[in-house]
Amino acid sequence: MFILMAACSLGTSSSASPSATPLVLSSGPFTLTINSPADLSVVNQSQVDLRGKVSSAAVLTVNDNTYLLEKGTFSEPIQLQEGINAVQIVASDMDGNEVDIILSITYQP
């Protein structure tokens, strides 16, 4: 279970916009913040960076890729296919608190 604390903007842009409102997901004391890319982004590059922050050490899974994160900010690459991409993000801390979300990112070369 997660609690959505802030929604990202629903506009589109030619790249992942740093001015979009961060997406904050919370489960118990664990929080995942996604700064970019924004949900419903339209990008013109086949790879974008997932940028955000975790409130404690965590395991982050983005589609089929798993990353071990320390508390703080992170940046991990996301490879996109042409068209609409569903990017599933699951993060859990060492106490078992878990949040998940699916972002829709469109790649138009």
N, C-alpha and C positions, 0 to 999 in steps of 0.2 A: 504494500500500500504506500502511496506517496501523496503528498500534499503539494499542490501547485500554488506557489506563493506570488509569482509574477508571470505575466504572459508576454511573449515576444510580439513584436509588431507583425502584422500580416501583410505588409507591403512586399513588393519584389524589388530586387536590385541586381546589378550586373555582377556583384560579388558579395560575399558574406559581409554584412554591414556591421562595423564596430559600434554604430550609433543605435542599433536595435536594443530594446530592453532585454536585459539578461533573463533567462529562464531559470527559476529556482525551484528545485525539487527537494522535498524533505521527508525523511522517515525517522521518527524519534529524534535523537540528537544529531543524526547524520544529514548533511546537506550537500547536494550537487548543484553547482551553478554552471549553466551553459551560456557563455558569452557570444559564441558564434560557432557555426552558422545559425541563423535564425530559421525557425520552421517556415516552410513555404518559400525559402530563398530560391532565386534563379541565378545561377552562376555560369560563367563562360570558361571555366577551367575544370579539367577532369579530376583534379585533386584539390581538396580544401582542408584546412586545419580545424579540427574540433578543439575549441579553446574554452577553458573554464576553470573551475576551482572546486576542490573537495574539502570538507571541514575536518577530515581525518584520513589517515592512510586507508586506501581502498583498492579494490579490484574493479577495473573498468573494462567492460566488453562493448565493443562497437562492431556490430554485425558479427563476423567470425574472428575478430582480432581481440586479444586480451592484453591488458596493460596493468602493471602494478604501479600504483601511484602513492607518493608521499603526500602528506597534508599540504595543501596550498594549490598553486596554479599548475595547469598542465596544457599541453598542446600536442595533439595526436593527429596524424594524417588520415583522411577519409578518401578512398578512391571511388570515383563516380562513373557510372555508365551514362551514355547519352540518354536523355529523357528524364522521367521522374524516378527518383531513388528514395526508397524507404530505408532510413538509417535507424536501426534499433540500438539504443544505448541503455545499458544496465550497469549500475554501480552499486557496490555493497561495501560496507566497512567491516572491520574485523569482529564486530559484535553481531553481525548478521542483519543489520539494518540495510534495506535495499530499496532503490528507486529505479524506475525504468520509464522510458519514453521512446516514441518513434517520431523522428523528424522526416519531413518530406522536403527533399532538395532536388531541384530540377537543374540538370546540366544541359545547356544549349551552347554548343561550340560556335 
